[in-house]
Every structure is written in C-alpha cells, then in structure tokens.
Amino acid sequence: MQKRAPAFTKNETRQSKVNTRNTVSEFTTDVVTVSSLQRHIEDWLYDCQFQQQSTNTIEFRLQMGKKLIWFLEQRDHSRCSLAELRQFLAYVADGYKEPNGRWGNPKVAANLKPVRPATIHRYYRELRTLFNWLVREELLSESPVERITPPKLKAEQVQPFTQEQIETLRRAARRSFHPRRDEAIVLLLLDTGLRASELCGLRMSDMDMQGRHCSVIGKGNKRRTIYFGRTAGKALWQYLREEPREEDSPIFVSDRGKRAGEPLQRSGLLQLIKRLGRAAHVQDARCSPHTFRHTFAIEFLRNGGNVFSLQQILGHTSLHMTNRYVALAQADIENQHRQFSPADRLRS
C-alpha cells in the first residue's frame, strides 16, 4: 500500500511561502520594479481573460498598462510605488497640458481638453484592481493604491437631444455618405438606448427582424434582449437589403479609412455621430452615442415607462444609475408644469 506523503506543518508552510516570496518575487513591501511590472501586467491580463472579463474591460486594462509603463519610462522611473502612481494619476488628469500632447501623441495636442471625471475615476479603479491582484498573487505585500484617496466622481448632467435636434440629425444622416446605414444607426440608438459597444457588436445572428428585437452583450458579458419599433425596424431593414450578409456578419460596417469593410468600432461610431452633429448644426448638446442613450431614457420615462423596465432595458445592475434619469425626468415635468400651468395662465 502506497504511503501518503507527510503533511507540512504550519511553520514549514509559512516559512516556505516567505522563502518563495523572497527568492522569486522582485517586489518588496509596496514597491515594484518597472521591468517586473510590465511582465506581471501581462499575467494579469491573462487572468482577466480566464475570468471571462468583457472584451472592452480587457482592452481598457491593456491600454492602461501600456500607458503606465510608457509614463514610468518617460520619467526615468526604475520602480513604481505610491509616489509614482500619484504622479501617473495626476498626468491622466492634466496630461492634455503637455506641449507634445497626452501620451506623447502630437495629434492629441490639438485637442487641448481635460478628460472627463469618469475617465480619471476609471483609471483609479483599474489601478486598484491591478495592485490588489498583485497582493493576492503574493507578489506584493500591500497595495499602494489603497493609500490614494479616490477622486471625486460627480454625476455628469448630460443634456438630452430635443425633438428638433433629433429631426435635424436624422436629416443629416439621410444626406451623409452612407445614408441608409447612418439613419438606421441614429434611429436604433434613439429607440433602444444601446451602448456604443453594444451597437458595434451586433451581428446578423443577434437580430430578429420579424419580432423587432435583438440580443446584445452588455457589461459583465451579460446578454439581454432589446426591442425596437416600426420606424427603426424599417430603417434597419432598408439598410440590410443593400447587400447580402452571412449569419455571423456584423450589422454595421465602417465605410472609410483603413478599417473600411470591417466592423464599425466605438471610435468610428463616435466620429460618425460628431460628423452628423456638425452637419446638423446641433448646439447645446454633446453629439455622442451616450447622448442618444440619455435621450432614450428620458423620453421613455416622459411617455409613461416605469423605472424597473428601464433598468432592464439599459442593462443596469442596480437602480442607482437608473434613478438619475428619474430625477431628470421629474425635474422636466416640474418645469413643464410651471410653464403651462392652466391656473397660472388664467387672466386676472
């Protein structure tokens, strides 16, 4: 009968972990060398893939890791600790002031605008996730990010499109280089509240044109069903009739630049909406896919939709985000009443 190997004592196990950490890891306390950090970021991303994080999350973390290494090397830092991480987050906030542009890109220098508070907060959260992972992997004794006060994140008040602006955007789409595609995009965004990544990820296999609904993968790789009306469905059908598509073909395809013929990307969708906004002379509203999402939510509530249905449609995990739209819709109702109060409009 084969003998069972003797179990390690608690002291032996503890000492083994200490020896392994001292001999294998290049980390000490809350400091990591830049060369080691680059390798471990790659391991972190592999773990993200194994944990089935969404494609957008992994892509953001990849780009953040590259930018962190670039920043540390540009500043001639050989290590990364609390001080260097604070410098990096400050650069994320104020890097647009650099003469060579943010991240050393001269093309960005022409766009001297600060990043949104939500973007700064996203960098902080992902850095905290990275360094907490290093601690769990016993490559770091403690996370320096935990000693950084989280940046304040104020709720952004996105101005929704007015009915007139929506009409002008639709007319601009009809006059564009690819009118059927662009009108379908405008109406589908308006009628569904889809995120930019969700719209770009749509494929023929996701669509049910007869039932006028589609299946999308949102944040956290969660799939949900989205419905659209006759007007958006008609525009989408006219666009899809332009050319035959395979079942796995993307719905929306880029028509310009190096990515012509490839699936439309989030950046391409953003540029498209901006072009339509300029052509439509839209002012007092940010022309972006998110503004369409915001407009959909407000109009849904104005027309009598309930907040729980809106939560499911938008793919929110809690009512916290959805309730922001409720507050705005209620404020709108108050303003409408003050403007059109029947009693106040009576002649004295």
C-alpha positions in Angstrom: 0.0 0.0 0.0 1.4 3.4 -1.0 2.2 5.7 1.9 0.7 9.1 2.0 3.2 12.0 1.9 3.6 13.7 5.2 1.8 17.0 5.5 3.7 20.2 6.1 3.5 21.8 9.5 2.1 25.3 9.8 5.6 26.7 10.5 7.1 24.9 7.5 4.3 26.1 5.2 4.7 29.7 6.4 8.5 29.6 6.0 8.1 28.1 2.5 5.9 31.0 1.4 8.4 33.5 2.8 11.3 31.9 1.1 9.3 31.7 -2.2 8.4 35.3 -2.0 12.0 36.4 -1.2 13.6 34.3 -4.0 11.0 34.5 -6.8 9.4 37.9 -6.4 11.2 41.1 -7.3 8.8 43.1 -5.1 9.4 44.5 -1.6 6.6 45.9 0.5 4.7 48.3 -1.8 7.4 48.8 -4.4 7.7 47.1 -7.8 10.4 47.5 -10.5 9.2 48.7 -13.9 10.5 45.7 -15.7 8.7 43.3 -13.4 5.5 45.3 -13.5 5.4 45.0 -17.3 5.6 41.2 -17.1 3.0 40.9 -14.3 0.6 43.2 -16.2 0.7 40.6 -19.0 -0.1 37.8 -16.4 -2.9 40.0 -15.0 -4.5 40.3 -18.4 -4.3 36.5 -19.0 -6.1 36.1 -15.7 -8.7 38.6 -16.8 -9.3 36.5 -19.9 -9.6 33.4 -17.8 -12.1 35.1 -15.6 -14.1 36.0 -18.7 -14.0 39.7 -18.3 -15.6 41.6 -21.1 -13.6 42.5 -24.2 -13.9 46.2 -23.5 -12.7 45.8 -20.0 -9.6 43.8 -21.1 -8.9 46.3 -23.9 -9.0 49.2 -21.4 -6.8 47.4 -19.0 -4.3 46.6 -21.7 -4.1 50.2 -22.9 -3.9 51.5 -19.3 -1.0 49.1 -18.6 0.8 50.3 -21.7 0.3 53.9 -20.7 1.5 53.3 -17.2 4.7 51.7 -18.4 5.2 54.4 -21.0 4.8 57.1 -18.3 7.2 55.4 -15.9 9.9 55.0 -18.6 9.4 58.6 -19.9 10.0 59.9 -16.4 13.1 57.6 -16.0 11.5 55.8 -13.1 13.0 52.4 -12.4 10.4 51.5 -9.8 6.7 52.0 -9.2 5.4 52.9 -5.8 2.9 55.3 -4.1 4.7 58.4 -5.3 4.9 57.3 -9.0 1.3 56.2 -9.0 0.2 59.6 -7.7 2.2 61.2 -10.5 0.6 59.0 -13.1 -2.9 59.8 -12.0 -2.1 63.5 -11.9 -0.8 63.1 -15.5 -4.1 61.3 -16.5 -6.0 64.4 -15.3 -3.6 67.1 -16.6 -1.6 65.5 -19.4 -3.6 67.4 -22.0 -1.5 70.5 -21.0 1.7 68.8 -22.1 3.3 70.5 -25.2 3.6 67.2 -27.1 0.1 66.1 -26.3 -1.2 63.5 -23.9 0.8 60.2 -24.1 3.4 61.8 -26.4 0.9 62.0 -29.3 1.2 65.3 -31.2 -2.2 64.6 -32.7 -3.8 64.9 -29.3 -2.1 68.2 -28.6 -4.5 69.9 -30.9 -7.4 68.7 -28.8 -6.5 70.5 -25.5 -9.4 69.3 -23.4 -9.3 67.7 -19.9 -10.6 64.2 -19.6 -14.0 63.5 -18.0 -14.1 62.9 -14.3 -15.4 59.4 -15.0 -12.3 58.6 -17.0 -10.0 59.7 -14.2 -12.0 57.6 -11.8 -11.9 54.6 -14.2 -8.0 54.8 -14.2 -8.0 54.8 -10.4 -10.4 51.8 -10.2 -8.4 49.7 -12.7 -5.1 50.6 -11.0 -6.6 49.5 -7.7 -7.8 46.2 -9.3 -4.3 45.6 -10.7 -2.4 46.1 -7.5 -4.9 44.2 -5.4 -4.3 41.3 -7.8 -0.6 41.6 -7.2 -1.2 41.3 -3.5 -3.5 38.3 -3.9 -0.7 36.7 -6.0 1.7 37.3 -3.1 3.9 39.4 -5.4 3.3 42.5 -3.3 2.8 42.8 0.5 0.3 45.7 0.2 -1.3 47.8 -2.4 0.0 51.4 -2.6 -3.2 52.4 -4.4 -5.2 51.8 -1.2 -3.3 54.8 0.3 -4.6 57.1 -2.5 -7.8 58.9 -1.9 -10.3 58.1 -4.6 -11.0 61.1 -6.9 -14.4 62.7 -6.6 -16.9 61.5 -9.2 -19.7 64.0 -9.8 -22.7 62.8 -11.7 -22.5 64.3 -15.2 -25.6 66.1 -16.3 -25.8 65.1 -20.0 -28.2 67.3 -21.9 -30.6 65.1 -23.9 -31.4 65.9 -27.6 -34.5 67.9 -28.2 -37.1 66.7 -30.7 -35.9 69.3 -33.2 -32.3 68.2 -32.8 -33.3 64.6 -33.4 -35.0 65.5 -36.6 -32.0 67.5 -37.9 -29.7 64.6 -37.0 -31.9 62.3 -39.0 -32.0 64.6 -42.0 -28.2 64.9 -41.8 -27.9 61.1 -41.8 -30.0 60.9 -44.9 -27.6 63.4 -46.7 -24.5 61.5 -45.5 -22.0 59.4 -47.5 -23.9 56.2 -46.3 -27.4 57.4 -45.7 -29.2 54.1 -45.1 -26.6 52.9 -42.6 -26.4 56.2 -40.8 -30.2 56.7 -40.5 -30.5 53.2 -39.1 -27.8 53.9 -36.5 -29.5 57.2 -35.4 -32.9 55.6 -35.1 -31.7 52.4 -33.4 -29.7 54.4 -30.8 -32.7 56.6 -30.2 -35.2 53.7 -29.9 -33.2 51.3 -27.8 -30.7 53.2 -25.6 -27.9 50.8 -26.7 -24.4 51.5 -25.5 -21.8 52.2 -28.3 -20.1 48.9 -27.8 -23.4 47.0 -27.8 -24.4 48.5 -31.2 -21.0 47.9 -32.7 -21.0 44.3 -31.6 -24.4 43.5 -33.2 -24.3 40.6 -35.8 -26.9 39.2 -38.1 -27.4 36.2 -35.8 -28.4 38.6 -33.0 -31.3 40.1 -35.0 -34.9 39.1 -35.2 -36.3 41.5 -37.8 -39.8 40.0 -37.8 -40.1 40.2 -34.0 -38.3 43.6 -34.0 -35.8 42.7 -31.3 -32.1 41.9 -30.9 -29.8 40.2 -28.4 -26.9 42.2 -27.1 -24.0 41.5 -24.7 -23.6 44.3 -22.2 -21.2 45.0 -19.3 -20.1 41.9 -17.5 -20.8 39.8 -20.5 -24.5 39.8 -19.6 -26.8 39.1 -22.5 -30.2 40.8 -22.7 -33.0 41.3 -25.3 -33.6 44.8 -26.7 -36.8 45.7 -28.7 -37.2 48.4 -31.3 -40.2 50.0 -33.0 -41.5 50.0 -36.6 -39.7 53.2 -37.6 -36.3 52.0 -36.5 -37.1 48.5 -37.9 -38.0 49.9 -41.3 -34.8 51.9 -41.5 -32.7 48.9 -40.4 -34.4 46.6 -42.9 -33.8 49.1 -45.8 -30.1 49.2 -44.8 -29.7 45.4 -44.5 -31.2 45.0 -48.0 -28.3 46.8 -49.6 -26.2 43.7 -49.7 -26.4 40.1 -48.6 -24.8 39.1 -45.2 -23.8 35.9 -43.6 -25.3 34.9 -40.3 -22.1 35.9 -38.4 -21.6 39.1 -40.3 -21.6 42.4 -38.4 -24.6 44.6 -38.8 -22.7 47.9 -39.1 -19.6 48.2 -41.1 -17.0 51.0 -41.4 -17.1 52.7 -44.8 -13.9 54.8 -44.6 -10.3 54.8 -43.6 -8.0 51.8 -43.0 -10.9 49.9 -41.4 -13.3 50.2 -44.4 -15.3 47.0 -44.7 -14.5 45.9 -41.1 -17.0 46.0 -38.2 -17.7 49.6 -37.0 -15.7 50.4 -33.9 -16.7 52.6 -30.9 -14.3 55.3 -32.0 -15.7 55.2 -35.6 -19.2 55.4 -34.2 -18.3 58.4 -32.1 -16.7 60.2 -35.1 -19.8 59.4 -37.2 -22.2 61.0 -34.6 -19.9 64.0 -34.3 -19.9 64.5 -38.1 -23.7 64.3 -38.1 -23.9 66.8 -35.3 -21.7 69.3 -37.2 -23.8 68.8 -40.4 -27.0 69.3 -38.4 -25.6 72.3 -36.6 -26.5 70.8 -33.2 -25.6 73.0 -30.3 -26.1 72.9 -26.5 -25.9 69.1 -26.6 -22.9 66.8 -26.9 -23.2 64.7 -30.0 -22.3 61.2 -28.9 -23.8 57.7 -28.7 -24.2 58.2 -24.9 -26.4 61.3 -25.5 -28.8 59.1 -27.6 -28.8 56.6 -24.6 -29.6 59.5 -22.3 -32.3 60.8 -24.6 -34.0 57.4 -24.9 -34.1 57.0 -21.1 -35.7 60.5 -20.6 -38.2 60.0 -23.4 -39.1 56.5 -22.1 -40.0 58.0 -18.6 -41.7 61.0 -20.1 -44.0 58.7 -22.1 -45.0 56.7 -19.0 -42.4 53.9 -18.9 -41.6 52.6 -15.4 -38.2 52.7 -13.9 -37.9 48.9 -13.4 -38.4 48.2 -17.1 -35.9 51.0 -17.9 -33.4 49.3 -15.7 -33.7 46.1 -17.6 -33.6 47.8 -21.0 -30.5 49.8 -20.2 -28.7 46.8 -18.6 -28.2 48.5 -15.2 -27.3 46.1 -12.4 -29.0 48.4 -9.8 -31.5 51.2 -9.7 -28.8 53.7 -8.6 -27.8 54.6 -12.2 -31.4 54.4 -13.5 -32.7 56.8 -10.8 -30.5 59.6 -12.2 -32.8 59.6 -15.2 -35.9 59.5 -13.0 -34.7 62.7 -11.2 -34.1 64.5 -14.5 -37.4 63.4 -15.9 -39.2 64.6 -12.8 -37.4 68.0 -13.0 -38.6 68.2 -16.6 -42.2 67.5 -15.6 -41.9 70.3 -12.9 -40.6 72.8 -15.5 -43.3 71.8 -17.9 -46.0 72.4 -15.3 -44.6 75.7 -14.2 -44.6 76.8 -17.9 -48.0 75.5 -18.8 -49.9 75.7 -15.5 -53.6 76.1 -16.5 -54.5 78.2 -13.4 -51.4 80.5 -13.8 -52.3 81.1 -17.4 -55.8 82.5 -16.5 -56.2 86.2 -16.9 -56.6 88.0 -13.7 
